[in-house]
Amino acid sequence: MIDYEPSSGPFAHTRNSSVRIMYTVLLSLVPALLFAVYQFGVGSLRTVLVCCVVAVVTEYVCLKLLQRRTRACIDGSALLTGLLLAMSLPSTVPMWLAAMGSAFAIVVGKQIYGGLGQNLFNPAMLARVMLLICFPVEMTSWALPTPLDFSHNLITVPDGWQQFDGVTAATTLSGLAKTPDSLSSMFLGSQAGSLGETSSLLILAGGLLLLQRRIIHWAIPVSFLVGLGLPALIGHWLAPATFLSMPTQLFSGGAMLGAFYIATDLVTSPTSVRGQLLYGLGCGLLIWLIRSFGNYPEGVAFAVLIMNAASPLIDHYLRPAIFGSRSLAEK
């Protein structure tokens, strides 16, 4: 009998590749992107274009300087980073700030660690936190939606839709709104906020597509929403005047975007199902704590980065056993 030590490896293969995964995720974000342009006007489209172009160009320059294959800049990872960053920015953000954040995401959030698959933190959220700390006024100036009017069989274009600037307004999470948004407006997207954080319905539809295509696993989105929704439900039940309700916590800000697109990043999240459940619960709980007791009204980016740092530790203690290996007790 041959005595050998079993080793792990990619013994199972699928049709999915990193390029296919990246462009599938990009495709699932198209409905939310089009709705953002419809809601906030052409200024939002300019923000998206600046972030995506700067991300790809920065990726190309980094690969060129590192003497690596420059075609990797079109593998979809840089484009996805730019799009996720753009969808977490206000539509009225200055273009130089969007460009700075996109370049920071690629250089500091990705390439400094070694490129695709090596980064410890989600690049888009790392850039958002940097911008939020350095430029808090610009990053918290959300614009009121100015959607097109299709009533009376005519298309009415409001004045603000064609402008790059907009009228700023408070969000429900900021606590400054005189009348909180209704549940329907938060779920459908007719509320002030960042580009990709308004329509929870379209984000949810894109997330379900990713689940159906097995790009992401159910463990992180479900545990993420439970970790945020459960303390919100208990807190609002105990002190409704102090804590926001569970639907407001789930459908406001970047909660849905974080649950399906940010926290589920394959590189920065744990690999085992148990680890993903713990990771998602931690993200949700941290978001509720930051929103309820912190100085920032939105806590998705901070919570995800904290749990990104804990992801290697989670993997160390909750990693699945290799098939055929002996347990510690047997050894």
C-alpha positions in Angstrom: 0.0 0.0 0.0 1.3 3.4 -0.9 1.5 5.8 2.1 1.2 9.4 1.1 0.1 12.7 2.6 -3.0 14.1 1.0 -2.7 17.6 -0.4 -5.3 20.2 -1.4 -5.6 21.5 -4.9 -8.1 22.7 -7.5 -9.3 19.2 -8.5 -12.7 20.4 -9.6 -13.0 22.7 -12.6 -15.9 24.9 -13.8 -16.5 27.1 -16.8 -16.2 30.2 -14.6 -13.0 32.2 -14.9 -12.0 35.4 -13.2 -12.7 37.3 -16.4 -16.2 35.7 -16.8 -17.0 36.4 -13.2 -16.0 40.0 -13.3 -18.0 40.8 -16.4 -21.0 38.8 -15.1 -21.0 41.0 -12.0 -20.7 44.1 -14.2 -23.6 43.0 -16.2 -25.8 42.5 -13.1 -25.1 46.1 -12.1 -26.3 47.6 -15.4 -30.0 48.0 -14.3 -29.0 49.8 -11.1 -26.5 52.0 -13.1 -29.2 53.0 -15.7 -31.6 53.8 -12.9 -29.0 56.0 -11.3 -28.6 57.9 -14.5 -32.4 58.2 -14.8 -32.7 59.5 -11.2 -29.7 61.8 -11.0 -29.1 62.9 -14.6 -26.1 63.1 -16.8 -23.8 64.2 -14.0 -24.0 60.7 -12.6 -23.0 59.2 -15.9 -19.9 61.4 -16.0 -18.9 60.3 -12.5 -19.2 56.6 -13.6 -17.1 57.2 -16.7 -14.4 59.1 -14.9 -14.1 56.4 -12.2 -14.0 53.5 -14.7 -11.6 55.1 -17.2 -9.2 56.2 -14.5 -9.3 52.7 -12.9 -8.4 51.0 -16.1 -5.7 53.5 -17.1 -4.1 53.3 -13.6 -4.2 49.5 -13.8 -2.4 49.7 -17.2 0.2 52.1 -15.9 0.9 49.9 -12.9 1.2 46.7 -14.9 3.5 48.5 -17.4 5.8 49.8 -14.6 5.8 46.3 -13.0 6.6 44.7 -16.4 3.6 42.5 -16.3 1.1 41.6 -19.0 -0.7 44.8 -19.7 -3.7 43.1 -21.2 -4.8 42.2 -17.7 -6.1 45.7 -17.3 -9.2 44.7 -19.3 -9.9 41.5 -17.4 -12.8 43.3 -15.7 -11.4 43.7 -12.2 -10.3 47.3 -12.6 -13.5 48.2 -14.4 -15.6 46.6 -11.6 -13.6 48.5 -8.9 -14.2 51.8 -10.7 -17.9 51.1 -11.1 -18.4 50.0 -7.5 -16.6 53.1 -6.3 -18.7 55.4 -8.6 -21.9 53.8 -7.3 -20.8 54.6 -3.7 -20.2 58.3 -4.5 -22.7 61.1 -4.6 -23.7 62.3 -8.1 -22.5 65.8 -7.4 -19.0 64.7 -6.3 -16.2 66.7 -8.1 -14.6 64.9 -11.0 -11.0 65.3 -9.6 -12.1 63.7 -6.4 -13.7 60.7 -8.2 -10.5 60.3 -10.3 -8.3 60.5 -7.1 -10.4 57.9 -5.4 -10.3 55.5 -8.4 -6.5 55.8 -8.8 -6.1 55.2 -5.0 -8.3 52.1 -5.2 -6.1 50.5 -7.9 -2.7 51.6 -6.6 -3.1 51.3 -2.8 -6.0 49.0 -2.6 -4.9 46.4 -5.2 -1.5 46.7 -6.9 0.5 47.4 -3.8 -0.5 44.0 -2.5 0.5 42.2 -5.7 -2.5 42.6 -8.0 -5.7 40.6 -8.5 -6.2 38.0 -5.9 -3.6 39.3 -3.5 -5.4 42.3 -1.9 -6.4 42.2 1.8 -9.0 44.9 1.6 -11.8 45.7 -0.9 -10.2 48.3 -3.1 -13.4 50.3 -3.8 -14.3 50.5 -0.1 -10.7 51.4 0.8 -10.9 54.3 -1.6 -14.3 55.4 -0.3 -13.1 55.5 3.3 -10.1 57.5 2.3 -12.3 60.0 0.4 -14.8 60.2 3.3 -12.1 60.9 5.9 -10.2 63.4 3.7 -13.2 65.1 2.0 -16.2 64.7 4.3 -18.2 67.7 3.0 -18.0 66.6 -0.7 -18.7 62.9 0.2 -21.8 63.7 2.3 -23.5 66.2 -0.2 -26.2 63.9 -1.6 -28.3 65.2 -4.4 -32.1 65.1 -4.7 -33.3 62.8 -7.5 -34.5 64.6 -10.6 -36.0 61.8 -12.7 -37.5 62.2 -16.2 -41.3 62.6 -16.3 -43.0 60.3 -18.7 -46.6 61.3 -17.9 -49.1 62.6 -20.5 -47.3 60.6 -23.2 -44.5 63.2 -23.2 -40.9 63.1 -21.9 -40.3 66.1 -19.6 -36.7 66.7 -18.8 -36.3 68.7 -15.6 -33.7 71.5 -15.4 -31.6 69.7 -12.9 -31.4 66.5 -14.9 -29.0 68.0 -17.5 -26.8 69.7 -15.0 -23.7 68.4 -13.4 -24.6 69.9 -10.0 -27.7 69.2 -8.0 -29.7 70.4 -5.0 -28.3 68.7 -1.9 -30.6 66.9 0.5 -30.3 64.9 3.7 -30.7 61.2 3.8 -32.7 59.1 6.2 -29.6 57.7 7.8 -28.1 61.2 8.4 -30.9 62.0 10.9 -31.3 65.5 9.3 -34.2 64.7 7.0 -37.4 66.5 8.2 -39.6 63.7 6.9 -38.1 60.2 6.7 -38.4 58.4 3.4 -41.2 55.9 3.1 -40.5 52.2 2.7 -41.6 52.2 -0.9 -39.3 55.1 -1.8 -36.4 53.5 -0.1 -37.0 50.1 -1.8 -37.7 51.5 -5.2 -35.1 54.2 -5.1 -36.7 57.6 -5.1 -34.5 59.0 -2.3 -31.4 61.0 -1.9 -28.2 59.1 -1.7 -25.2 57.8 -3.6 -25.6 56.5 -7.1 -25.9 52.8 -6.4 -27.4 52.9 -3.0 -30.9 54.2 -3.8 -32.8 51.4 -5.6 -32.7 48.3 -3.3 -35.0 46.5 -5.7 -32.5 46.6 -8.6 -29.5 45.8 -6.4 -31.5 42.8 -5.0 -32.3 41.7 -8.5 -28.7 41.8 -9.5 -27.7 40.0 -6.4 -30.2 37.2 -7.1 -28.8 36.8 -10.6 -25.3 36.4 -9.1 -26.7 33.7 -6.7 -28.4 31.9 -9.6 -25.2 31.9 -11.6 -23.3 30.7 -8.5 -20.9 33.7 -8.6 -21.6 34.4 -4.9 -22.7 32.1 -2.1 -25.9 32.7 -0.1 -24.1 32.6 3.3 -22.6 36.2 3.2 -25.7 38.1 1.9 -28.1 36.3 4.3 -25.9 36.6 7.4 -25.1 40.2 6.4 -28.7 41.2 6.4 -29.5 39.2 9.5 -26.6 40.8 11.4 -27.9 44.2 10.4 -31.6 43.6 10.6 -31.8 41.7 13.9 -30.2 44.3 16.2 -32.1 47.0 14.3 -35.4 45.2 15.1 -34.5 44.8 18.7 -33.2 48.3 19.1 -36.2 49.9 17.4 -38.6 47.8 19.6 -36.8 48.9 22.8 -36.3 52.6 21.8 -38.2 53.6 18.7 -37.3 57.3 19.1 -33.6 56.5 19.2 -33.0 53.7 16.8 -34.1 53.4 13.2 -36.4 50.6 12.1 -35.3 47.4 10.5 -36.6 48.3 7.0 -34.9 51.7 7.1 -31.6 50.1 8.1 -31.8 47.4 5.4 -33.1 49.6 2.5 -31.2 52.8 3.2 -27.6 53.7 2.4 -25.3 51.0 1.0 -26.7 48.0 2.9 -28.0 46.1 -0.1 -25.0 47.0 -2.2 -22.7 45.9 0.6 -24.5 42.6 1.1 -24.5 41.4 -2.5 -21.5 43.2 -4.1 -19.0 44.4 -1.5 -18.9 41.9 1.3 -19.1 39.0 -1.2 -15.7 39.9 -2.8 -14.1 36.5 -3.4 -10.6 37.7 -2.6 -11.3 39.5 0.7 -14.0 37.2 2.2 -13.5 33.8 4.0 -13.7 30.6 2.0 -15.7 28.2 4.3 -19.4 28.5 4.7 -19.1 28.8 8.5 -16.5 31.5 8.1 -18.7 33.4 5.6 -21.6 33.2 8.0 -19.5 34.7 10.8 -18.0 37.3 8.4 -21.5 38.4 7.2 -22.9 38.6 10.7 -19.9 40.7 11.8 -20.4 43.1 8.8 -24.0 43.6 9.6 -23.5 44.1 13.3 -20.7 46.6 12.8 -22.8 48.6 10.4 -25.6 48.9 12.9 -23.2 49.9 15.7 -21.5 52.6 13.5 -24.9 53.9 12.3 -26.4 54.0 15.7 -23.5 55.2 17.9 -20.7 56.4 15.5 -20.1 59.8 14.0 -20.7 58.6 10.4 -24.3 58.0 9.2 -23.1 55.2 6.9 -21.0 52.4 8.1 -20.9 49.8 5.3 -17.4 50.7 4.0 -15.9 50.8 7.6 -17.5 47.5 8.6 -16.4 45.6 5.5 -12.8 46.8 5.8 -12.7 45.7 9.5 -14.0 42.3 8.6 -11.6 42.1 5.6 -8.8 42.4 8.2 -10.4 39.6 10.2 -11.0 37.3 7.2 -7.5 35.6 7.4 -8.1 34.9 11.1 -11.6 33.5 10.4 -10.2 31.3 7.7 -7.5 30.0 10.0 -9.9 28.8 12.6 -12.9 27.9 10.5 -11.3 26.5 7.4 -12.8 23.2 6.1 -10.9 20.0 6.6 -9.2 18.6 3.5 -10.8 15.4 2.2 -8.8 12.5 3.4 -6.8 14.3 6.1 -6.6 13.3 9.7 -8.0 15.5 12.5 -5.9 17.0 15.2 -7.3 14.5 17.7 -6.3 11.6 15.6 -2.8 13.0 15.1 
